[in-house]
């Protein structure tokens, strides 16, 4: 596959870098062999192209959507593996839900950006757009998932910081477990500290993935 031709309207360097970052972020295929990796990469690249990114930023956003969705599917696959501890099953399902929320949020952001750009283009070239049948298509800006947030302020919105806490716990379960056990950052810190708002969300959160960390910590150590 000539990946630089997948999005011919973008500079080849942008396309190559976007797809290189995308394929590096994908979970391994099952089974993990060269042929399956080629199929996985081609499917992911085709999914990005299907989102019709118009510039470098939209291409990165589309890659984020596809990568998060791929990890959600991989977590769902792990959740149904036989012989698992129920805690691990719940954790994998929680991780899948978190990644699906991230993918959907990025998708809505991309759709809103594309709709706004199309409206601006229509305003600049109304006659040409009408001849092309533009006004027969619905290009209204998609409504956001929730009411528009207030002007940026600290701390971040609760829903966003809760999702960020779930994602942090999914990526760094050991760190998140130590933060919850200490009710804050450990005294002997051997990793980069997250923001105070994120620490608070990890300590006080009650999502399934955070509760799974508590359950794991309460299990007695085995010899």
C-alpha positions as CSV (number, residue, x, y, z in Angstrom):
1,X,0.0,0.0,0.0
2,X,1.3,3.5,-0.9
3,X,0.1,5.2,2.2
4,X,1.1,8.6,1.0
5,X,-1.6,8.2,-1.7
6,X,-4.2,7.4,0.8
7,X,-4.7,11.1,1.5
8,X,-3.4,12.7,-1.7
9,X,-4.5,16.2,-0.7
10,X,-2.0,16.2,2.3
11,X,1.8,16.5,2.1
12,X,3.4,13.1,1.9
13,X,5.5,13.8,5.0
14,X,2.3,14.6,7.0
15,X,0.6,11.4,5.8
16,X,3.6,9.2,6.5
17,X,4.1,10.6,10.0
18,X,0.4,10.3,10.9
19,X,0.2,6.7,9.8
20,X,3.5,5.8,11.4
21,X,2.3,7.2,14.8
22,X,-1.1,5.4,14.3
23,X,0.4,1.9,13.6
24,X,2.8,2.2,16.5
25,X,-0.1,2.9,18.8
26,X,-2.2,0.0,17.8
27,X,-2.5,-3.1,20.0
28,X,-0.9,-6.3,18.6
29,X,-3.0,-8.4,16.3
30,X,-4.3,-11.9,17.2
31,X,-2.4,-14.0,16.2
32,X,0.6,-11.7,16.2
33,X,2.5,-12.5,12.9
34,X,3.7,-10.3,10.0
35,X,0.6,-11.1,7.8
36,X,-1.8,-10.1,10.5
37,X,0.1,-6.9,11.3
38,X,-0.1,-5.9,7.6
39,X,-3.9,-6.5,7.7
40,X,-4.3,-4.6,11.0
41,X,-2.3,-1.6,9.6
42,X,-4.2,-1.5,6.3
43,X,-7.5,-1.6,8.1
44,X,-6.6,1.2,10.5
45,X,-5.2,3.4,7.7
46,X,-8.4,2.8,5.6
47,X,-10.5,3.8,8.7
48,X,-8.5,7.1,9.0
49,X,-9.0,7.8,5.3
50,X,-12.8,7.2,5.7
51,X,-13.0,10.1,8.1
52,X,-11.8,12.5,5.4
53,X,-9.3,14.6,7.3
54,X,-8.6,17.8,5.4
55,X,-5.4,19.0,7.1
56,X,-2.6,17.8,9.4
57,X,-4.6,18.4,12.6
58,X,-7.7,16.5,11.4
59,X,-5.4,13.6,10.3
60,X,-4.0,13.4,13.8
61,X,-7.5,13.6,15.3
62,X,-8.7,10.8,13.0
63,X,-5.7,8.6,13.9
64,X,-6.5,9.2,17.6
65,X,-10.1,8.1,17.0
66,X,-9.0,4.9,15.2
67,X,-6.3,4.0,17.8
68,X,-8.6,4.5,20.8
69,X,-11.3,2.4,19.1
70,X,-8.8,-0.4,18.4
71,X,-7.7,-0.5,22.1
72,X,-11.4,-0.6,23.1
73,X,-11.9,-3.6,20.9
74,X,-8.8,-5.3,22.3
75,X,-9.9,-4.7,25.9
76,X,-13.3,-6.3,25.0
77,X,-11.4,-9.3,23.6
78,X,-9.4,-9.6,26.7
79,X,-12.5,-9.4,28.9
80,X,-14.0,-12.6,27.4
81,X,-10.9,-14.7,27.7
82,X,-11.6,-17.9,29.7
83,X,-10.2,-18.6,33.2
84,X,-9.8,-14.9,34.2
85,X,-10.2,-13.5,37.7
86,X,-13.4,-11.5,37.9
87,X,-11.5,-8.4,38.9
88,X,-9.5,-8.6,35.7
89,X,-12.7,-9.0,33.7
90,X,-14.2,-5.9,35.2
91,X,-11.0,-4.0,34.7
92,X,-10.8,-4.9,31.0
93,X,-14.4,-3.9,30.5
94,X,-13.8,-0.6,32.3
95,X,-10.8,0.1,30.1
96,X,-12.9,-0.7,27.0
97,X,-15.6,1.8,28.1
98,X,-13.0,4.5,28.8
99,X,-11.3,4.0,25.4
100,X,-14.7,4.1,23.7
101,X,-15.5,7.4,25.4
102,X,-12.2,8.8,24.2
103,X,-12.8,7.6,20.7
104,X,-16.4,9.0,20.6
105,X,-15.3,12.4,22.0
106,X,-12.6,12.8,19.4
107,X,-15.0,11.7,16.7
108,X,-17.5,14.4,17.7
109,X,-14.7,17.0,17.8
110,X,-13.6,16.1,14.3
111,X,-17.2,16.2,13.0
112,X,-17.8,19.6,14.5
113,X,-14.6,20.9,13.0
114,X,-15.4,19.6,9.6
115,X,-18.9,20.9,9.6
116,X,-17.7,24.4,10.6
117,X,-15.1,24.3,7.9
118,X,-17.6,23.3,5.2
119,X,-20.0,26.1,6.3
120,X,-17.1,28.6,6.0
121,X,-16.3,27.3,2.5
122,X,-19.9,27.6,1.5
123,X,-20.0,31.2,2.6
124,X,-16.9,32.0,0.6
125,X,-18.1,30.2,-2.6
126,X,-21.9,30.0,-2.4
127,X,-22.6,29.8,-6.2
128,X,-20.0,27.1,-6.8
129,X,-21.1,25.1,-3.8
130,X,-24.8,25.3,-4.9
131,X,-23.9,24.1,-8.4
132,X,-22.1,21.1,-6.8
133,X,-25.3,20.2,-4.9
134,X,-23.9,21.4,-1.6
135,X,-27.2,22.7,-0.2
136,X,-28.8,19.4,-0.6
137,X,-26.6,18.0,2.2
138,X,-27.0,18.6,5.9
139,X,-23.9,20.3,7.2
140,X,-25.2,21.5,10.5
141,X,-22.6,21.4,13.2
142,X,-23.2,18.2,15.3
143,X,-24.4,19.0,18.8
144,X,-21.9,18.3,21.5
145,X,-22.3,15.3,23.7
146,X,-23.3,17.5,26.6
147,X,-24.0,21.2,27.1
148,X,-21.1,23.4,26.1
149,X,-18.7,23.7,29.0
150,X,-18.1,27.1,30.6
151,X,-15.0,29.2,29.8
152,X,-11.8,27.3,30.5
153,X,-11.0,27.3,34.2
154,X,-9.3,25.2,36.8
155,X,-10.2,22.5,37.8
156,X,-11.3,20.7,34.5
157,X,-14.9,19.6,34.2
158,X,-15.7,16.6,36.4
159,X,-16.6,14.3,33.5
160,X,-13.4,15.0,31.7
161,X,-11.2,14.5,34.8
162,X,-13.0,11.3,35.7
163,X,-12.4,9.9,32.2
164,X,-8.7,11.0,32.5
165,X,-8.4,9.3,35.8
166,X,-9.8,6.0,34.3
167,X,-7.4,6.3,31.4
168,X,-4.4,7.0,33.8
169,X,-5.4,3.9,35.8
170,X,-5.7,1.8,32.6
171,X,-2.2,2.8,31.4
172,X,-0.4,3.0,34.9
173,X,-2.4,0.6,37.2
174,X,0.5,0.3,39.7
175,X,0.9,4.1,40.0
176,X,-2.8,4.6,40.3
177,X,-3.1,1.9,43.0
178,X,-0.3,3.5,45.0
179,X,-1.9,6.9,44.8
180,X,-5.2,5.5,46.0
181,X,-3.6,3.5,48.8
182,X,-1.7,6.6,50.0
183,X,-4.7,8.9,49.5
184,X,-2.4,11.1,47.4
185,X,1.1,11.0,45.9
186,X,3.5,8.5,47.7
187,X,6.3,10.1,49.8
188,X,8.9,8.3,47.8
189,X,7.9,9.3,44.3
190,X,9.7,7.4,41.5
191,X,7.5,8.6,38.6
192,X,6.3,11.9,37.1
193,X,3.5,13.3,39.3
194,X,0.1,13.8,37.6
195,X,-1.7,17.1,38.2
196,X,-3.3,17.8,41.6
197,X,-6.8,17.6,39.9
198,X,-5.9,14.2,38.5
199,X,-4.6,12.9,41.8
200,X,-7.8,14.0,43.5
201,X,-9.9,12.2,40.9
202,X,-7.9,9.0,41.2
203,X,-8.2,9.1,45.0
204,X,-11.9,9.9,45.2
205,X,-13.1,8.2,42.0
206,X,-15.6,5.3,42.2
207,X,-15.5,4.0,38.6
208,X,-15.2,0.2,38.1
209,X,-11.5,0.5,37.0
210,X,-10.5,2.4,40.1
211,X,-12.5,0.1,42.4
212,X,-10.8,-2.8,40.8
213,X,-7.4,-1.4,42.0
214,X,-8.8,-1.4,45.6
215,X,-10.0,-5.0,45.3
216,X,-6.6,-6.0,44.0
217,X,-4.8,-4.3,46.8
218,X,-6.9,-6.1,49.4
219,X,-6.1,-9.5,48.0
220,X,-3.6,-11.3,50.3
221,X,-0.2,-11.8,48.9
222,X,0.7,-15.3,47.8
223,X,4.0,-17.0,48.4
